[in-house]
Amino acid sequence: MIGRKVVIAGLAGLLAGASAVAVATGQFGADPDRQRIEKIVREYVLRHPEIIPEAMQLLQDREAGKLVEANRAAFETPFGSAWAGAADGDVVLVEFFDYACGFCRKSNADIERLLREDKRLKVVWRELPVLGDPSVAAAHASLSAASQGKFRPFYDRLFEAGRPTPETIAAAQRAAGIRAGATTPAMQAEIEKNYQLAQAIRASGTPTFVVGNRVLQGAVGYEALKQAVADARKGG
């Protein structure tokens, strides 16, 4: 959850901002009484408490955007071959995913459509196994595939197979032509890093997308992802 001090600061900013708007629009005359203005704004907030969660979400989004900007390389640098699209894409779409996540599977078609239509886009996949031991096993096998340059064949085949099991993971490995092996320190470090990155942006689960400085939670759909890419391209 967002910190209490941040919420208080944000609400204070909301009140101050609303007061400034009231002054600028002449609602309270040329020489307004600041306390009277703030009382009116406060009463408005109390009558419309639904704006408080909206303000909190806006604050969270801004804080997450600042964190992404400060750590962009950590988010956008793929592990091995766990990426697709333009190698030097002007926008990078990062997806934190789990092979056992049905919403991730649902989002795959949206990602594929974006890659077909946008030749300047780069997509980076980050393993975030949060749905139990099968997810962890699948993530390790996936990182092994990525280290051998065969991430996409493994990724596509395992998602086609349904939920990860020892049998579906082994079948995906055979289909991708990769060697099964033990988890390496680099693979374990990658998973730990992804947990830390996801926690830092308060990812609530999978899929979570990072596009430019925006964080999108859940299977938001093609249009939302396309708009996020367009906004990132414009510097928004």
N, C-alpha and C positions, 0 to 999 in steps of 0.2 A: 504494500500500500504506500501511497505517497505520504511523505512526512508531514506531521502536524504543522511545523513551522512554515513549510512551503505552502500548505493550504491557507494558513492565516495570511501569509504575505500575498497570496494570490487573490483572496477575497478583499484584502485591503486595497489591492490594485484595482479590483473590479469596482469598488466603491469610488475610489479616486477617479477612475476613468469615466464612470457614469456622471460624476459631478462635473468633470471637465466638459463632457458633452452637453450637459444641461446649461453650463455657462456659455459655451460656444454657440449654442442654438438660441440663446436669449430667453430660455424658459424662466429664468429667475431674475431678469433685469440686468442692468449694467453693473450694479454693485451688490452682488448677492451675498447673503449671510451664509458663510460656509457651513456652520453647524446646522442651519435649517436645511440646507441642501443635502447634507449627509444623512440627516434624520429621514428625509423623504426617500432618499435612495435606500437606506436601511429598511424602511417600512416596505418598500417595493420588493426587496429581496426576501423579506419575511413572508410577504403575500405570494411570492412566486419562488418557493424553495427549489423547484425543479432546475433552476439555473445553477444551483450550487454543484450538483454532479457534473453538469456540462463544463463549468469552470474548472473543476478538479481534473476532468479528462483533458481539457485543453492544456493545463499545466503539466500533466503527465506527458502529453505528446511533445510539448516543447522541451521538457527535460530529456526525454528519450532522444529527440532530434539532436540536442547538444552533445549527448554522449556518443551517438553514431558519428557525428562530424569529427569529434576528437579522436575516435578510434576506427576511422573508416577502413584502414588497411586490414584490421583484424576481422571486420565483418565481410569485406569484399574479396579477400585473398582466398581462393579455393584450396582445398586439400587435394593434391594430385589432379585427377581429371574430373573432379566433381563440379563441372561447369559446362555451359553450352552457349552458343550464340557467337557474338563478335568478341574476339580475344581482346580488342582494345575498345570495347563498347563505351559510348559516351554516358550511358546509364547502366548501373548494375542493380539487378533485382536479386535479393538474397532471400532464400526460403529456408527456415528452420523446419525440419520435417521428421516424421516418425513413420516407419514402414507399416506399423499397425494402425495408423490413423486413417480412418475412412474419409475424413475431410481433406486430408492431404491427397488421397487418391482422387477425390472429386476435383481438386484444384489442378491436377496434372494436365487436363485438357485445356484449361485456361492458359497455363504456362506454354504449352505447345503452340497454341494459337498465337500468342504474343511473339514467340520466337519465329514463327513462319512469317508474320506480318511486319515485324520490326527488325531489320537487318543491322541496326546499330545497338541493339540491346544485348547485354550479357546477363546470364542467369547463373547464380552460384547456389549450390545446395549445401546446407549445413546439417549434419546429423544431430538430432535432439531426441534420443530414445527415452521417452518418459512413460511408456505404457507397459512396463514390465520386462521380464527377462527375455522374452522373444524379441522385443524391440532392441534390446542391447546386443543380442547375438546378431541380429540383422545389421545393426549399425557397424559392428566390427567387421562383418563380411563385406559390407559396402565400402568401408574405408580401405580394406584390402584390395578390392576391385579398383578403387580410385588410385591407389598407389601403383597398380599395374597398368594404368591407362585404360581401364575398361569399366568405368563407373556407369555410363549410360546403359550398356547392354544388361548389366546386372540390375540396375535400378528399374528399367522397364519390365524385365522379366519377373522380378519379385513382386512388383505391384500388380502385374497381370495375374499372378498366382493367388492373390488374396492375402490373408493375414500371414505373417512370417511364422514358419515352423521349421524344425530341423530339416524336414523333407523339402519344403519349398525353397529354403535358403540353399541347400545343396543342389537342387535342380537349377536354380538361377545361376549358381556358380559354374555349373557344367555348361549351361547354355551360353554364358558369357566367355567361357574358355579361360577362367582364372584359376589360379592355384589356391587351394584352401591352406591357411596357415595360422599360426598363433598370433595373438594380438601383440603388436609391437609397442614400445614406449611412445613412439610418435602418434600412433593411432589413439592410444589412451589419452595422451595429452590433448589431442584434437577434441575428443568428446568432452573432456573437462573444460576446455576453453569455451566450447559451445554452450555448456551449462552456464558458465559465468557470463557470457555475452547475453544469453537469453534472460538471465536473472537481472542483469543490469538494465535491460529495456523493459522489464516487468512483463515478459512474455507469459501469457496465461495458459499457453498450451501450443499445440500444433494444428495447422500450420501457422507460423508467424512470418510475416514478410517485412523486409526492410528495403525501401526504395528511396534513394536520395537520403533525405533526413526524416523520412516518414516511417512510422511503424504501423503495420496493419495486422490486426489480430483475427485469426480465423479464415475460413474459406469465403473471402470477400467477393469473389467472382471476377470475371474477365473485365467488366467495365471499370470497376474500382481499381484494379491493377493497372489497366491501360491509362487511366487518369493519373494515377500516382507516377507512372513513368513520364507522362507528358509534363506534369508539374515539376518533376526532378530535372527534366531537360530544360525547363525554363528557369531553373534555379529556385523553385518553390519548395 
